[in-house]
Amino acid sequence: MAHLPGVGVEYGLEWVVKSIVESECSAIDVSEWFDNYLREVYPDSVSIGWLNGIDPIMAMEQLDPIAFDIAKSEWLDQEVEEERLITLDNGSTYYAADELEGLG
């Protein structure tokens, strides 16, 4: 049992792990990571009609925001399933697994 200021009394070891991760690691920006993933998969620019040089990520996000959000959610689930990203608070915050491995 431990007393955490501002939190109260906590039992178990989960609070220890969460406290260490929060103090030693930086949470990732999921949107930025997803954009970087898309940039690896899609070309630098696309053409739509007579418009050339359009950012494909911006086009996908603006033309179909619902599908874009679904794709991001599915990508995030896959990253967690394959243990490249880890969450300790049911999806509010994510950490890069390789950064956590450096703590051990």
GUZA-125311 format. One line per 2 residues: number of its first residue (from 1); their letters; for each residue y, x, z of C-alpha. Coordinates in Angstrom, 2 decimals, padded with zeros to 5 digits. Each point is the difference from the previous one (the first is absolute). Layout:
NUM = A = Y/X/Z | ... $
end
This chain:
1 = MA = 000.00/000.00/000.00 | 003.48/001.25/-000.81 $
3 = HL = 003.50/-001.29/000.57 | 002.20/000.17/-003.07 $
5 = PG = 003.74/-000.42/000.56 | 001.19/-003.15/-001.71 $
7 = VG = -003.56/-001.06/-000.80 | -001.76/-000.45/003.33 $
9 = VE = -003.53/000.89/000.97 | -002.49/000.78/-002.76 $
11 = YG = -003.77/000.43/000.29 | -002.31/001.97/-002.25 $
13 = LE = 000.74/002.84/-002.40 | 001.57/-001.89/-002.91 $
15 = WV = 003.46/000.40/001.47 | -000.51/003.78/000.20 $
17 = VK = -000.88/000.28/-003.68 | 002.83/-002.32/-001.03 $
19 = SI = 002.51/001.90/002.14 | -001.04/003.39/-001.43 $
21 = VE = 000.09/-001.26/-003.60 | 003.41/-001.65/000.44 $
23 = SE = 001.51/003.12/001.55 | -001.60/002.61/-002.29 $
25 = CS = -000.21/-001.74/-003.40 | 002.43/-001.72/-002.30 $
27 = AI = -000.74/-003.49/-001.28 | -000.13/-000.24/-003.77 $
29 = DV = 002.13/-002.21/-002.21 | -002.68/-002.16/-001.64 $
31 = SE = 002.27/-001.04/-002.89 | 000.84/003.62/-000.81 $
33 = WF = -003.68/001.01/000.09 | -000.96/-002.92/-002.24 $
35 = DN = 002.77/000.91/-002.47 | -001.26/003.60/-000.06 $
37 = YL = -003.51/-001.25/-000.69 | 001.26/-002.15/-002.89 $
39 = RE = 001.98/002.94/-001.44 | -003.27/001.97/-000.20 $
41 = VY = -001.70/-002.85/-001.88 | 002.70/-001.30/-002.36 $
43 = PD = 002.26/001.81/-002.49 | 003.52/001.11/000.82 $
45 = SV = 001.55/-002.80/-002.00 | -000.97/-003.06/-001.99 $
47 = SI = 001.53/-002.06/-002.77 | 000.52/-003.73/000.27 $
49 = GW = 001.13/-001.55/-003.24 | 002.97/002.02/-001.23 $
51 = LN = 000.59/001.57/003.46 | -001.30/003.56/000.32 $
53 = GI = -000.31/002.35/002.93 | -000.60/-002.66/002.65 $
55 = DP = -001.53/001.06/003.32 | -003.45/-001.67/000.04 $
57 = IM = -000.01/-000.47/003.77 | 003.36/-001.73/-000.03 $
59 = AM = -001.15/-002.16/-002.92 | -003.23/-001.05/001.73 $
61 = EQ = 001.78/-000.73/003.26 | 002.80/-002.01/-001.64 $
63 = LD = -002.06/-001.88/-002.60 | -002.81/-001.08/002.34 $
65 = PI = 000.85/000.62/003.67 | -002.96/-002.01/001.30 $
67 = AF = -002.56/001.97/-002.02 | 001.77/003.22/001.02 $
69 = DI = -000.28/-000.91/003.70 | -003.68/-000.92/-000.44 $
71 = AK = -000.67/003.32/-001.73 | 001.76/001.88/002.80 $
73 = SE = -002.02/-001.88/002.63 | -003.28/000.71/-001.79 $
75 = WL = 000.93/003.67/-000.41 | 000.85/000.22/003.71 $
77 = DQ = -003.30/-001.62/001.00 | -001.88/002.49/-002.19 $
79 = EV = 001.89/002.98/001.47 | -000.89/-001.16/003.52 $
81 = EE = -003.62/-000.70/-000.98 | -000.34/003.48/-001.49 $
83 = ER = 001.68/001.45/003.13 | 002.94/001.61/-001.79 $
85 = LI = 002.36/-002.16/002.06 | -000.48/-001.09/003.60 $
87 = TL = 001.65/-002.73/002.03 | -000.17/-000.34/003.78 $
89 = DN = 001.91/-003.28/000.27 | -001.75/-002.31/-002.46 $
91 = GS = 002.13/000.89/-003.00 | 003.52/000.25/001.36 $
93 = TY = 000.10/003.79/-000.34 | -002.08/002.37/-002.11 $
95 = YA = -000.65/003.73/000.32 | -001.44/002.50/-002.46 $
97 = AD = -003.53/000.89/001.09 | 000.42/003.66/-000.94 $
99 = EL = 002.97/000.27/002.38 | -002.10/-001.48/002.81 $
101 = EG = -002.83/002.45/-000.69 | 002.41/002.83/000.81 $
103 = LG = 000.35/-001.29/003.54 | -003.64/000.64/000.90 $
end
